[in-house]
Amino acid sequence: MAIPHKVKLVDVGPRDGLQNEKQLVPAEVKIGLVQRLQAAGLREIEVTSFVSPQWVPQMADNAQVMAGIERRPGVRYSVLVPNMKGFEAALPSRPDEIVVFASASESFSQANINCSIAGSIERFAPVVEAARAKGIHVRGAMSCTVGCPYEGEVAPEQVVRLAGLMRQIGVQHVGVADTIGVGTPRKVQKALEAALRHYALDDVSGHFHDTYGQAVANTLAALELGVWQFDTSVAGLGGCPYAKGATGNVATEDVVFMLDGMGIETGIDLDKLVDAGLYISDYLGRPSQSRAGTAIARKRPQAQAA
Ligand SMILES: CC(C)(COP(=O)([O-])OP(=O)([O-])OC[C@H]1O[C@@H](n2cnc3c(N)ncnc32)[C@H](O)[C@@H]1OP(=O)([O-])[O-])[C@@H](O)C(=O)NCCC(=O)NCCSC(=O)C[C@@](C)(O)CC(=O)[O-]
């Protein structure tokens, strides 16, 4: 399969990244991050989630964040919803896309959303139907497609099964997530191929955490299959509160640096993206997790003068 000429990146930093911060990040900082990401050319941003604030207090300001963004035409703003209550709460914020999220492993499903895989699909079916009736695009995030923090290795057959269930209830696109970053290129390709049994290439994306430093390699492996859409996180923010030790997603800056070097178009201005990464890292009071972002920032005249 030829490597795609064009790639779409969905920055999930404001949601996947900031959901895992111990300190509560104020809504205006989250809004500032979204503004900077869209200024850098991101055309899809996962802004927040409408989940239970008892489970994930970091996202309790969801409506406030959605209301504060200056929306740009051509940018898709997505939010996670775990159930009908979340969907109804999200509606006034006018998301362009909702993301339902299920797991390929039973134990993670229980830990993350307090129900079985089958139970989660039952819960999502009316959400998907209601969203599509309103013309809202529905993406499905499939967690633990390579490994599970509780069960270890996850077989591709489990991914085939979950993708089939997502398809049955009308989910339009699936993201293949390596939640704990244990995937290596061939394993990740197998997980993607499992999703491709039920979805077309244009409806499958990769979502790779970088816990073991494999996520850029896994992105390249996905490109080799023709996959051209990826979730990434500015400054490598994040992790999952229900996957202990999992680090952030692959840094958007690192993926853009690789794609720029390969002549693959993303529409993203790397310099402005680095600014967005520095903005949030400065707020959090720690260095960016992006290798490319850090290297670029160090070469700037103001850094050299300091
Ligand atoms: C699914 C539930 C709600 C089940 O949680 P539950 O406790 O079983 O829910 P419940 O229906 O029994 O309700 C309990 C309370 O929560 C309230 N509630 C119920 N739903 C909502 C809602 N939507 N918004 C606000 N409140 C809600 C509900 O009203 C009730 O309130 P009370 O009567 O006690 O005052 C909970 O487990 C939950 O919110 N889980 C979300 C966990 C989460 O956000 N995890 C991180 C996102 S997934 C992820 O990061 C992975 C991904 C996508 O990035 C891909 C990857 O890398 O793997």
The ligand as a Gaussian input file, in Angstrom:
#p B3LYP/6-31G(d) Opt

LIG

-5 1
 C      -19.975000       5.968000      32.268000
 C      -20.101000       6.429000      33.704000
 C      -20.966000       7.677000      33.801000
 C      -20.766000       5.295000      34.458000
 O      -20.646000       5.532000      35.850000
 P      -21.719000       4.960000      36.867000
 O      -21.286000       5.391000      38.233000
 O      -21.916000       3.513000      36.612000
 O      -23.008000       5.782000      36.365000
 P      -24.471000       5.874000      36.852000
 O      -25.329000       5.868000      35.641000
 O      -24.746000       4.864000      37.943000
 O      -24.518000       7.334000      37.499000
 C      -23.756000       7.680000      38.655000
 C      -23.817000       9.195000      38.836000
 O      -23.142000       9.835000      37.742000
 C      -24.054000      10.699000      37.053000
 N      -23.748000      10.600000      35.611000
 C      -23.858000       9.533000      34.816000
 N      -23.485000       9.840000      33.582000
 C      -23.127000      11.137000      33.586000
 C      -22.654000      12.018000      32.585000
 N      -22.448000      11.621000      31.333000
 N      -22.392000      13.288000      32.928000
 C      -22.576000      13.726000      34.198000
 N      -23.024000      12.924000      35.196000
 C      -23.296000      11.638000      34.882000
 C      -25.428000      10.159000      37.382000
 O      -26.404000      11.156000      37.213000
 C      -25.245000       9.753000      38.819000
 O      -25.235000      10.921000      39.629000
 P      -25.850000      10.929000      41.113000
 O      -27.274000      10.464000      40.938000
 O      -24.986000       9.945000      41.888000
 O      -25.662000      12.360000      41.543000
 C      -18.713000       6.703000      34.345000
 O      -18.035000       5.478000      34.418000
 C      -17.889000       7.682000      33.555000
 O      -18.225000       8.843000      33.450000
 N      -16.767000       7.185000      32.988000
 C      -15.924000       8.018000      32.135000
 C      -14.494000       7.669000      32.369000
 C      -13.620000       8.479000      31.448000
 O      -13.930000       9.587000      31.058000
 N      -12.449000       7.890000      31.108000
 C      -11.526000       8.538000      30.248000
 C      -11.982000       8.613000      28.824000
 S      -11.683000       7.146000      27.885000
 C      -10.073000       7.302000      27.388000
 O       -9.397000       8.207000      27.795000
 C       -9.548000       6.359000      26.377000
 C       -9.448000       6.953000      24.978000
 C      -10.801000       7.348000      24.447000
 O       -8.654000       8.120000      24.982000
 C       -8.826000       5.935000      24.018000
 C       -7.642000       5.172000      24.609000
 O       -6.513000       5.648000      24.610000
 O       -7.916000       4.064000      25.088000

